């Protein structure tokens, strides 16, 4: 696990990807709602985050928008592949 932020509530890189410390919530989960333009208060309540956690997540996303967006797009593609039920999954190690 690598600490990405030195804030009290850190963003960590785990086996699931960029995650909010102390949770199993990834920044990709948060990005689903950020890209749909849900307000931070809604996202905070949906994931039962503290003010510090949501602020750290949103600040990290904003400060690293290009790289987070690129990883997010890859995660979305992998989700679609996993859920498609097609034979291509067998050819690609997911």
Backbone torsions as a table, in degrees:
resi	resn	phi	psi	omega
1	UNK	NA	133.0	-179.1
2	UNK	-117.5	130.4	176.5
3	UNK	-79.6	126.3	-179.1
4	UNK	-95.6	-32.3	-176.7
5	UNK	-118.4	146.7	177.1
6	UNK	-99.9	12.3	175.9
7	UNK	-70.2	165.4	-178.9
8	UNK	-58.1	-44.6	174.2
9	UNK	-98.0	106.3	-171.4
10	UNK	-92.8	158.3	169.1
11	UNK	-100.8	127.9	-176.4
12	UNK	-117.6	148.7	170.7
13	UNK	-95.2	115.5	179.9
14	UNK	-115.6	-174.3	177.4
15	UNK	-63.6	-20.3	177.5
16	UNK	-88.9	-10.9	-177.0
17	UNK	113.8	-158.3	-180.0
18	UNK	-67.5	122.4	-174.7
19	UNK	-132.1	157.9	175.0
20	UNK	-83.3	125.5	-178.0
21	UNK	-53.6	138.0	177.0
22	UNK	80.9	5.4	179.2
23	UNK	-135.7	173.7	171.4
24	UNK	-104.7	16.0	-176.9
25	UNK	-88.1	126.1	178.6
26	UNK	-94.1	161.7	175.1
27	UNK	-66.5	-22.7	178.1
28	UNK	-69.6	-35.0	174.1
29	UNK	-61.8	-44.9	179.8
30	UNK	-64.8	-41.3	-178.3
31	UNK	-60.1	-32.6	176.7
32	UNK	-53.3	-39.9	-176.9
33	UNK	-87.9	-33.1	176.9
34	UNK	-62.9	-45.9	-178.9
35	UNK	-68.3	-25.4	176.3
36	UNK	-86.0	3.3	176.3
37	UNK	63.6	35.6	172.3
38	UNK	-74.4	146.0	179.7
39	UNK	-70.6	149.2	179.6
40	UNK	-53.0	-37.5	-179.6
41	UNK	-61.9	-39.3	178.0
42	UNK	-65.2	-47.1	-179.1
43	UNK	-61.5	-43.7	178.2
44	UNK	-56.2	-48.1	-179.1
45	UNK	-69.0	-38.9	-179.1
46	UNK	-60.3	-41.8	-177.6
47	UNK	-98.7	3.8	-180.0
48	UNK	54.5	49.7	179.7
49	UNK	-95.8	157.0	172.6
50	UNK	-79.8	167.5	176.3
51	UNK	-59.5	-40.6	-179.8
52	UNK	-65.2	-40.7	-179.5
53	UNK	-65.0	-47.6	-179.4
54	UNK	-66.3	-39.6	178.8
55	UNK	-63.7	-41.6	178.9
56	UNK	-64.8	-42.4	-180.0
57	UNK	-63.5	-49.0	-178.5
58	UNK	-66.5	-37.4	178.3
59	UNK	-65.8	-41.1	179.0
60	UNK	-64.8	-44.8	178.9
61	UNK	-59.2	-46.2	-178.4
62	UNK	-64.5	-43.5	-176.9
63	UNK	-71.6	-23.2	-175.8
64	UNK	-127.2	35.8	-170.8
65	UNK	-51.0	-48.0	-175.5
66	UNK	-62.6	-47.4	-178.1
67	UNK	-71.5	-38.5	177.9
68	UNK	-65.4	-42.6	179.6
69	UNK	-62.6	-41.1	179.1
70	UNK	-63.1	-46.0	177.7
71	UNK	-64.7	-39.9	179.6
72	UNK	-60.2	-43.4	179.6
73	UNK	-63.5	-38.7	176.9
74	UNK	-64.3	-42.9	179.1
75	UNK	-62.0	-42.7	178.5
76	UNK	-60.8	-42.8	178.8
77	UNK	-63.1	-43.6	179.1
78	UNK	-64.3	-38.9	176.6
79	UNK	-59.7	-45.2	-179.9
80	UNK	-62.6	-42.5	178.6
81	UNK	-62.5	-43.1	-179.5
82	UNK	-64.0	-31.3	-175.4
83	UNK	-96.6	-3.2	-172.4
84	UNK	-76.8	-27.3	-179.0
85	UNK	75.0	13.3	-177.6
86	UNK	-88.6	166.1	-178.9
87	UNK	-75.3	-15.5	179.6
88	UNK	-61.7	-28.2	178.7
89	UNK	-56.8	-35.4	-176.8
90	UNK	-68.4	-28.7	-178.9
91	UNK	-83.7	-20.7	-178.9
92	UNK	-112.2	126.7	178.2
93	UNK	-72.7	106.2	179.3
94	UNK	-109.3	NA	NA
